[in-house]
Amino acid sequence: MSTSTFTTFDRRVFAVAVVVYLCAAWFSTGFHAADEHYQVIAFAEAKLGNQPLDEMPWEFDARIRSAFLPTLCIGVFKVSSAVGLNDPFALSFLLRFITALFALYAIRRFVGAVRHNVLPALWKPFLLLSFFLWFLPFIGVRFAGETWSGLFILLALAALISPKPPTAHYFQCGLFIGLAFLCRPPTLFMALGIVLWLVLVKRERARSILYLVLGIAVMMLAGIALDSWYYNEPTITAWNYLRQGITGTGDQRFISYAWWYYPAWLIKYTIPPFGLAILAAFATLLAFRPKHILVWVIVPILLLHLALAHKDLRFLYPIAFLLPVLLVQAWSVWVERKVLKPTPSRTIMFILGAVVVINLLALLVVITSPAGSGRTRLAALVRSRYSGEAVRLNYVADSTTVWDIRIPCFYLPPTASDTLIDAPCSPMSRISGTIELLVTDQPGTACNGLDGRTWTVVGSAIPPWKQFALKWYEWEDRKPVWKLYESRPKGMPHLPSAP
């Protein structure tokens, strides 16, 4: 946003956004989805020689993951190591911190570029939604392909839809699209939509489109060079991803879902008031503004993921940062059709007030609590309480469920090991001088007294207040709350438990 159009209100909103996103970066420890760690940090650690290659996920051998984000991660880790910063929690925070700054920059650029397309009466709601729609700060600090690709798409659109963009902006747009592609290959379908919009709707000059395509090609070639460096052989990860990564092969078959799971998940996981509003806004643009660039950007990638059997809501995260402008543009349609007024009635203001309260509560939860299952919260307890001591984590899980809680070795001290057991009271092969820790979602300490030892809870993966909040959010598919227990010989004092 240029200085000339950046008002006092805009500056205050941005200042608050900085605080909110940095809070999210600080408190949203761990990783939301497994790929955030195992496809980025683990890949970086493997290249640095800190991660055993035989413990890498199958995608490593399949050569289907771009080296772009792992290379950025390697750079951050090397610079940090050079200044003596090697703590894994500090390193992962740096990745979230960098992502938060990138998100703030990309959103700021985008809202400035589209300002001339937003009704003046809707500008303030649009600006607030762009930064504070409750799930955006959470997504906006994830050092993952879904987040970074979405932010690059924002920058691409900002370059494209700025008033009278020069030809150089089309090349810049192509570079950003190419970077989005390196982060997440399916975003190429968003690029296809942009090109079709330029050709069929805007009827742009062939030269401008050529510059855009050239920018995409430059980044694709750079990605091939980077992949070949990372994997130590000529590699085109995008081709491998297209061939194997979407449908899976061999043992990597994915669960199939019907097409309607996405709208159902959207309503459920964005909280119904927001999910229903998003679906209604999208339907509005489809019906009344089919030539709008948002339609042409969203529809191709949406159709792709609706058609694919393997589904996950995070696959749609590249679209998430476009939702505020989608909502505002749909409201504009109803204003123009005289169904709504730019200034809402008292009834609508009451409803919007309730939605704002829900948004603030949800925002408070996601920016102040650990991500995912909270496994890295347990890892922090292990590192802080048993520094220098040999410990073994006994997971009460099998090989098909342990993925939800197993702590990556990146976060654990070198003196830690782990194993799987069938039940909390299963006999353990004791290791002399090793403190036994139990990770389980089963309540109670029924094993006390067995084998002359006692079990005491050390801490929970999720703080109690978040457990209460999740009861209102996760509904019937609530995930287990994992706890860490410590085993010591009877009579030996235990350290006080964490809250």
C-alpha atoms as one frame of an Amber mdcrd trajectory, in Angstrom:
protein
   0.000   0.000   0.000   1.536   3.309  -1.010   2.258   5.922   1.650  -0.193
   8.353   0.060  -3.143   5.978   0.559  -2.075   4.580   3.925  -4.374   6.389
   6.389  -4.108   6.642  10.158  -6.709   3.879  10.500  -4.752   1.685   8.096
  -1.555   2.212  10.067  -3.237   1.308  13.333  -4.735  -1.838  11.834  -1.357
  -2.859  10.458   0.350  -2.192  13.810  -2.166  -4.440  15.580  -1.720  -7.043
  12.840   2.032  -7.099  13.484   1.403  -7.853  17.162  -1.201 -10.538  16.386
   0.920 -12.346  13.791   4.034 -12.250  15.948   2.024 -13.630  18.884   0.839
 -16.428  16.624   4.429 -17.095  15.543   5.542 -17.269  19.186   2.741 -19.327
  20.709   1.707 -21.539  17.769   4.567 -23.933  18.396   5.024 -27.216  16.606
   3.336 -28.007  13.343  -0.254 -27.995  12.167   0.158 -30.840   9.649   2.882
 -33.470   9.447   4.163 -32.076   6.134   5.089 -28.814   7.861   7.855 -30.696
   9.636   8.562 -33.877   7.706   8.556 -32.288   4.232  10.492 -29.148   5.167
  12.539 -29.238   8.380  13.337 -32.954   8.053  14.429 -32.401   4.437  16.665
 -29.513   5.524  18.136 -31.570   8.359  18.825 -34.429   5.949  20.803 -32.146
   3.655  22.702 -30.773   6.641  23.557 -34.331   7.724  21.547 -34.175  10.953
  18.689 -36.473   9.916  19.286 -40.185   9.152  18.193 -40.853   5.571  16.649
 -44.188   6.516  14.195 -42.291   8.753  13.047 -39.931   6.021   9.458 -40.077
   4.720   8.786 -41.960   1.498   8.515 -38.691  -0.433  12.278 -38.239  -0.091
  13.126 -41.353  -2.096  10.269 -40.627  -4.512  11.814 -37.180  -5.241   8.412
 -35.474  -5.254   9.111 -32.551  -2.913  10.562 -29.293  -4.188  13.805 -28.185
  -2.567  12.700 -24.534  -2.396  11.382 -24.359   1.190  13.941 -26.848   2.592
  16.683 -24.686   1.045  15.301 -21.573   2.733  15.221 -23.590   5.940  18.850
 -24.641   5.446  19.822 -20.991   5.016  18.044 -19.979   8.238  19.623 -22.841
  10.171  23.125 -22.097   8.876  22.928 -18.388   9.706  21.536 -19.226  13.143
  24.292 -21.748  13.772  26.907 -19.172  12.768  25.735 -16.912  15.603  25.501
 -19.792  18.077  21.741 -20.371  17.941  21.019 -24.101  17.681  18.026 -24.649
  19.980  15.364 -26.437  17.883  12.509 -24.431  19.391  14.256 -21.170  18.587
  14.955 -22.381  15.037  11.352 -23.394  14.411  10.209 -20.052  15.864  12.466
 -18.253  13.395  10.744 -20.088  10.538   7.330 -19.013  11.832   8.610 -15.479
  12.458   9.880 -15.168   8.875   6.591 -16.539   7.568   4.635 -14.048   9.688
   6.643 -11.141   8.277   6.119 -12.464   4.754   2.385 -12.802   5.375   2.136
  -9.240   6.694   4.021  -7.928   3.679   2.011  -9.926   1.116  -1.369  -9.047
   2.634  -0.391  -5.375   2.853   0.679  -5.345  -0.793  -2.492  -7.096  -1.910
  -4.986  -4.927  -0.027  -3.233  -1.848  -1.383  -3.476  -3.164  -4.938  -7.208
  -3.925  -4.753  -8.212  -0.830  -2.810  -9.566   0.893  -5.937 -11.890  -2.103
  -6.473 -13.436  -1.993  -2.985 -16.432   0.191  -2.152 -15.278   2.985   0.199
 -17.938   1.987   2.739 -16.527  -1.563   2.785 -12.841  -0.645   2.964 -12.477
  -0.872   6.754 -14.280  -4.253   7.035 -12.167  -5.551   4.149  -8.911  -4.416
   5.780  -9.876  -5.964   9.111 -10.929  -9.241   7.482  -7.710  -9.402   5.450
  -5.562  -9.436   8.583  -7.846 -10.771  11.310 -10.246 -13.341   9.847  -9.642
 -15.789  12.668  -7.814 -18.573  10.840  -5.570 -16.354   8.691  -2.966 -15.510
  11.385  -2.758 -19.234  12.216  -2.226 -20.203   8.574  -0.051 -17.134   8.054
   2.744 -18.326  10.353   3.051 -21.866   8.995   6.389 -22.497   7.248   4.685
 -24.844   4.807   3.993 -25.058   1.087   0.280 -24.353   1.411   0.912 -21.046
   3.202   3.823 -19.805   1.125   2.132 -20.656  -2.168  -0.966 -18.706  -1.105
   1.143 -15.681  -0.178   2.990 -15.773  -3.504  -0.376 -15.900  -5.287  -1.367
 -12.748  -3.364   1.777 -11.006  -4.586   1.153 -12.229  -8.133  -2.365 -10.817
  -8.133  -1.163  -7.576  -6.548   1.271  -7.131  -9.443  -1.379  -8.081 -11.977
  -4.332  -5.964 -10.854  -2.518  -2.800  -9.877  -3.919   0.120 -11.918  -2.376
   0.042 -15.408   0.486  -2.375 -14.660   3.470  -1.977 -16.998   4.743  -4.943
 -18.921   7.397  -5.558 -16.256   4.616  -6.251 -13.751   3.439  -9.195 -15.856
   6.917 -10.688 -15.669   6.915 -10.080 -11.902   3.494 -11.719 -11.681   4.879
 -14.754 -13.495   7.846 -14.967 -11.108   5.515 -14.995  -8.114   3.302 -17.647
  -9.723   6.399 -19.726 -10.405   7.437 -19.448  -6.753   3.931 -20.492  -5.693
   4.296 -23.498  -7.990   7.598 -24.456  -6.341   5.886 -24.366  -2.950   2.822
 -26.301  -4.100   2.522 -27.598  -7.697  -1.328 -27.598  -7.855  -1.242 -23.787
  -7.753  -0.313 -24.035 -11.423  -4.051 -24.442 -11.984  -4.505 -20.977 -10.453
  -1.966 -19.726 -12.979  -3.972 -21.385 -15.750  -7.032 -19.488 -14.557  -5.114
 -16.195 -14.577  -3.879 -16.750 -18.133  -7.364 -17.710 -19.350  -8.794 -14.593
 -17.681  -6.212 -12.406 -19.408  -6.942 -13.990 -22.791 -10.721 -14.432 -22.680
 -11.927 -11.672 -20.358  -9.380  -8.885 -20.341  -8.196  -9.644 -23.892  -4.700
  -8.652 -22.926  -1.930  -8.227 -25.471  -0.020 -11.372 -26.349   3.229  -9.661
 -25.378   2.078  -9.114 -21.792   0.928 -12.722 -21.466   4.238 -13.875 -22.901
   6.070 -11.946 -20.180   3.930 -13.612 -17.529   4.561 -17.097 -18.929   8.257
 -16.276 -19.203   8.341 -15.386 -15.499   6.730 -18.728 -14.629   9.202 -20.589
 -16.849  12.201 -18.833 -15.256  11.136 -19.950 -11.793  10.405 -23.482 -12.965
  13.901 -23.764 -14.416  15.374 -22.333 -11.219  13.356 -24.942  -9.297  14.788
 -27.764 -11.427  18.313 -26.502 -10.759  17.595 -26.289  -7.032  16.060 -29.769
  -6.958  19.032 -31.234  -8.811  21.406 -29.638  -6.293  19.420 -30.904  -3.335
  18.978 -34.504  -4.544  22.510 -34.675  -6.004  21.184 -35.761  -9.407  19.092
 -34.285 -12.248  15.585 -34.092 -10.749  12.243 -32.588 -11.746  10.177 -32.916
  -8.579   7.094 -31.368 -10.192   6.923 -34.189 -12.734   7.447 -36.805 -10.024
   4.746 -35.142  -7.930   2.297 -35.206 -10.813   3.055 -38.863 -11.454   2.991
 -40.134  -7.881   2.249 -37.516  -5.255  -1.425 -36.846  -6.000  -2.923 -40.342
  -6.241  -0.204 -42.283  -4.403   1.434 -45.513  -5.452   2.123 -48.830  -3.828
   1.929 -48.532  -0.042   1.184 -44.806  -0.288  -2.481 -45.095  -1.208  -4.542
 -42.286   0.267  -8.014 -42.305   1.787 -10.661 -41.350  -0.763 -13.413 -38.840
  -0.053 -16.454 -37.712  -2.054 -16.413 -34.246  -3.655 -18.872 -32.807  -1.127
 -16.434 -33.235   1.764 -14.773 -29.901   0.953 -17.880 -27.716   1.383 -18.799
 -29.733   4.484 -15.316 -29.315   5.956 -15.317 -25.633   5.062 -18.531 -25.029
   7.008 -17.373 -27.104   9.950 -13.745 -26.079  10.385 -14.028 -22.377   9.608
 -16.998 -22.294  12.052 -20.473 -22.284  10.426 -21.102 -18.496  10.291 -17.902
 -18.025   8.313 -18.134 -21.207   6.251 -21.696 -20.473   5.146 -20.776 -16.875
   4.321 -17.802 -18.032   2.233 -19.905 -20.515   0.256 -22.622 -17.891  -0.268
 -20.044 -15.328  -1.413 -18.511 -17.760  -3.888 -21.943 -18.669  -5.265 -22.743
 -14.959  -5.599 -19.696 -14.237  -7.728 -20.298 -17.339  -9.846 -23.879 -16.236
 -10.525 -23.509 -12.478 -10.943 -19.827 -11.787 -11.678 -18.553 -14.835 -13.560
 -15.903 -12.694 -15.266 -14.367 -11.591 -11.960 -10.718 -12.610 -11.692 -11.378
 -14.322  -8.334 -13.688 -16.769 -10.081 -11.054 -17.583 -12.681  -8.340 -18.024
 -10.049 -10.328 -20.148  -7.585 -12.429 -22.377  -9.862  -9.557 -24.285 -11.581
  -7.776 -25.341  -8.381 -11.095 -26.025  -6.678 -12.237 -28.301  -9.516  -8.897
 -30.110  -9.384  -9.208 -30.903  -5.700 -12.894 -31.772  -5.949 -12.037 -34.301
  -8.659  -9.097 -35.880  -6.821  -9.921 -38.695  -4.419  -7.305 -37.642  -1.866
  -8.644 -34.655   0.077  -7.439 -32.497   2.929  -8.739 -29.049   3.869  -5.190
 -27.671   3.954  -4.951 -28.271   0.195  -7.262 -25.256  -0.117  -5.112 -23.020
   2.103  -3.618 -21.244  -0.965  -7.122 -19.828  -1.469  -7.542 -18.757   2.175
  -5.939 -15.336   1.810  -8.366 -14.499  -1.021 -11.445 -15.086   1.128 -11.671
 -11.541   2.593 -11.826  -9.953  -0.853 -14.271 -12.672  -1.947 -16.599 -11.810
   0.945 -16.415  -8.067   0.307 -16.924  -8.393  -3.447 -20.005 -10.547  -2.860
 -21.376  -7.938  -0.434 -20.768  -5.325  -3.142 -22.865  -7.346  -5.579 -25.827
  -7.345  -3.210 -25.373  -3.628  -2.569 -25.407  -2.916  -6.312 -28.521  -5.041
  -6.684 -30.104  -3.025  -3.835 -30.642  -6.127  -1.718 -28.259  -4.792   0.940
 -27.102  -1.327   1.891 -23.445  -0.296   2.263 -24.326   0.571   5.875 -26.034
  -2.510   7.422 -29.374  -2.276   9.209 -29.642  -2.713  12.994 -30.610  -6.369
  12.626 -27.665  -7.134  10.387 -25.373  -5.102  12.668 -26.487  -7.254  15.612
 -25.714 -10.435  13.653 -22.363  -9.058  12.516 -21.573  -8.075  16.097 -22.118
 -11.651  17.243 -19.912 -12.908  14.415 -17.188 -10.427  15.402 -17.239 -11.764
  18.971 -16.960 -15.347  17.698 -14.082 -14.293  15.450 -12.223 -12.622  18.330
 -12.617 -15.650  20.588 -11.447 -18.053  17.887  -8.565 -15.729  17.017  -7.481
 -15.610  20.660  -7.384 -19.411  20.828  -5.399 -20.002  17.641  -2.736 -17.347
  18.280  -2.014 -18.391  21.871  -1.890 -22.182  21.753   0.327 -24.892  20.243
  -0.492 -26.204  16.789  -1.552 -29.728  15.932  -1.541 -32.374  18.648   0.807
 -30.322  20.830   3.590 -32.881  20.659   6.286 -30.198  20.680   4.874 -28.930
  23.982   5.731 -32.338  25.386   9.138 -32.149  23.731   9.806 -28.833  25.479
   8.954 -30.473  28.801  11.376 -33.325  28.094  14.220 -30.958  27.179  13.687
 -28.613  30.122  13.061 -31.212  32.868  15.524 -33.936  31.881  18.445 -31.949
  30.507  21.462 -34.225  30.183  19.569 -37.279  31.457  18.910 -40.419  29.453
  15.166 -40.777  28.845  12.987 -43.147  26.861   9.521 -42.213  25.639   7.094
 -45.131  25.613   4.208 -44.345  23.253   0.962 -46.176  23.972   0.078 -46.484
  20.286   0.632 -48.690  17.278   2.464 -47.917  14.055  -0.723 -46.613  12.383
  -1.683 -44.109  15.113   1.642 -43.009  16.579   2.165 -40.481  13.769  -0.291
 -38.144  15.519   1.901 -37.766  18.602   5.413 -39.081  17.962   7.917 -36.314
  18.641  10.466 -35.825  15.832  14.067 -36.324  16.927  14.754 -32.725  15.834
  12.999 -31.498  19.010  14.381 -34.075  21.449  17.751 -34.124  23.233  20.335
 -36.595  21.888  19.948 -38.630  25.113  16.303 -39.475  24.278  15.009 -42.630
  22.628  11.520 -44.020  22.085   9.517 -47.199  21.613   5.910 -48.347  21.140
   3.953 -50.338  23.717   0.472 -51.873  23.649  -0.958 -50.537  26.935   0.064
 -48.193  29.763   0.831 -51.108  32.090   2.701 -53.228  29.566   5.948 -54.608
  30.988   8.906 -52.505  29.919  12.429 -53.670  29.427  14.189 -51.427  31.915
  17.385 -49.704  30.871  19.788 -48.940  33.691  20.176 -45.209  34.262  17.291
 -44.318  31.929  14.195 -42.427  33.015  11.065 -44.017  31.597   8.433 -41.638
  30.218   4.965 -42.660  29.104   3.008 -40.878  26.364  -0.643 -41.884  26.337
  -4.137 -40.533  25.795  -5.577 -42.960  28.353  -6.548 -41.320  31.658  -5.338
 -42.184  35.114  -2.215 -43.766  36.552  -3.441 -47.331  37.010   0.109 -48.603
  36.762   1.179 -47.094  40.099   2.856 -49.628  42.312   3.555 -52.134  39.557
   7.149 -53.225  39.326   7.905 -51.084  42.393   7.535 -47.830  40.461   5.064
 -44.948  40.360   3.747 -42.911  37.428   3.124 -39.193  37.768   1.746 -36.898
  35.095   4.347 -34.384  33.913   2.197 -32.338  31.578  -0.387 -32.312  28.820
   0.183 -31.718  25.103  -2.701 -29.249  25.071  -3.339 -26.739  27.884  -6.647
 -27.198  29.735  -8.243 -24.013  28.458  -7.655 -25.061  24.848  -9.151 -28.476
  25.581 -12.289 -26.664  26.719 -12.318 -24.517  23.559 -11.884 -27.545  21.297
 -14.995 -29.170  22.749 -16.943 -26.451  20.961 -14.956 -26.765  17.747 -14.019
 -30.353  16.913 -17.431 -31.883  17.657 -17.688 -35.614  17.014 -14.135 -36.158
  15.692 -12.331 -34.758  18.715  -8.714 -35.881  18.829  -7.190 -37.468  21.919
  -5.402 -35.343  24.498  -1.965 -36.818  25.012  -0.194 -36.662  28.366   3.355
 -37.277  29.476   3.957 -39.458  32.534   7.196 -40.035  34.396   8.201 -43.334
  36.008  10.582 -43.406  38.967  11.347 -45.999  41.643   8.865 -45.910  44.525
   9.923 -43.392  47.148  11.990 -41.244  44.779  10.443 -37.742  44.521   8.980
 -36.573  41.233   9.455 -33.143  39.774   6.308 -30.988  39.993   4.025 -31.352
  36.983   3.531 -28.627  34.396   0.137 -26.959  33.978
